Amino acid sequence: MAGLRYRGGVWDFTTILLAVAGVLFIGLAKAGFGGALGMLTTPLCIVAFGARGKGPAFALGVILPLLCAGDLFALYHYWGKWERRNLRVLLPGVVIGVTAGALLIGRFTPRQLNFCIGLIAIAFVLFQLARKKFAVLGGRLNPTSTTGLPFGIAAGVTSTFSHGAGPVVSIFLMAQHLPKEVFMGTQVLLFTWINWIKLPFFTATGIITRETVIAGLWFLPIIPLGIWLGLWMNRKLSEAMFLKVAYGLLLLAGLYLVFDVHPAAWLRQ
């Protein structure tokens, strides 16, 4: 494993293990197991690639094409099981948010970007602890262009900075009290559009490069494996216990990034 190479560097076992775990969570999340577990992907991959001297933008560039691949699998599984009106009211704000995020992301140093991504990760864990309150807050939300614009902008910005639009989209959908399958299908549809909208922006700003694409190809087979595993876990395992472990890992990763702790350096010792 220590000799596994890609053009531009060498990955050791620690890097591979953390990156594979991060990509695996993409598949698990797209299969509908554990909600928005895909939030774990970016912090774990930043820690993994940081061990090889790569900045957070490199991790973002590797992850986005993998997310797009996962979206295709998820679309197949949830095809037609969505509330299309949500796409119509959120999409204008998403375009504005992605555009703003792409313009701003280049103005941050790697340390500042790590801090922002760590904050988003911590906020997501706190959101999960309080999500039942959001589900009943203010009764049933009627999705309109007025309510969708600010949520769309927030989803676009957070997704650009950390592939972390999950909390924003979840709050918007949970307030509508959608059936579980429709909720999941609508999330899949929205995330697919958000991720594909980001592709040209990430390419134009140099976040996605030839090097990130080649690096991502090593992990592409993990996506269908994660989806298959997620479908199996839906049938066999307790989601509650798994989530406690996953959100604990996400909280730790977020704290590492916020407080500039470098576990990767410890792991190399």
Stockholm file with secondary structure:
# STOCKHOLM 1.0

chainA/1-269         MAGLRYRGGVWDFTTILLAVAGVLFIGLAKAGFGGALGMLTTPLCIVAFGARGKGPAFALGVILPLLCAGDLFALYHYWGKWERRNLRVLLPGVVIGVTAGALLIGRFTPRQLNFCIGLIAIAFVLFQLARKKFAVLGGRLNPTSTTGLPFGIAAGVTSTFSHGAGPVVSIFLMAQHLPKEVFMGTQVLLFTWINWIKLPFFTATGIITRETVIAGLWFLPIIPLGIWLGLWMNRKLSEAMFLKVAYGLLLLAGLYLVFDVHPAAWLRQ
#=GR chainA/1-269 SS CTTCEETTEECCHHHHHHHHHHHHHHHHHHTTSSSSGGGGHHHHHHHHHHTTTCCHHHHHHHHHHHHHHHHHHHHHHTTTCSCTHHHHHHHHHHHHHHHHHHHHHTTSCHHHHHHHHHHHHHHHHHHHHHHHHHHHTTSCCCCCHHHHHHHHHHHHHHHHHHSCCHHHHHHHHHTTTCCHHHHHHHHHHHHHHHHHHHHHHHHHTTSSCHHHHHHHHHHTTHHHHHHHHHHHHHHHSCHHHHHHHHHHHHHHHHHHHHTTCCHHHHHHC
#=GC SS_cons         CTTCEETTEECCHHHHHHHHHHHHHHHHHHTTSSSSGGGGHHHHHHHHHHTTTCCHHHHHHHHHHHHHHHHHHHHHHTTTCSCTHHHHHHHHHHHHHHHHHHHHHTTSCHHHHHHHHHHHHHHHHHHHHHHHHHHHTTSCCCCCHHHHHHHHHHHHHHHHHHSCCHHHHHHHHHTTTCCHHHHHHHHHHHHHHHHHHHHHHHHHTTSSCHHHHHHHHHHTTHHHHHHHHHHHHHHHSCHHHHHHHHHHHHHHHHHHHHTTCCHHHHHHC
//
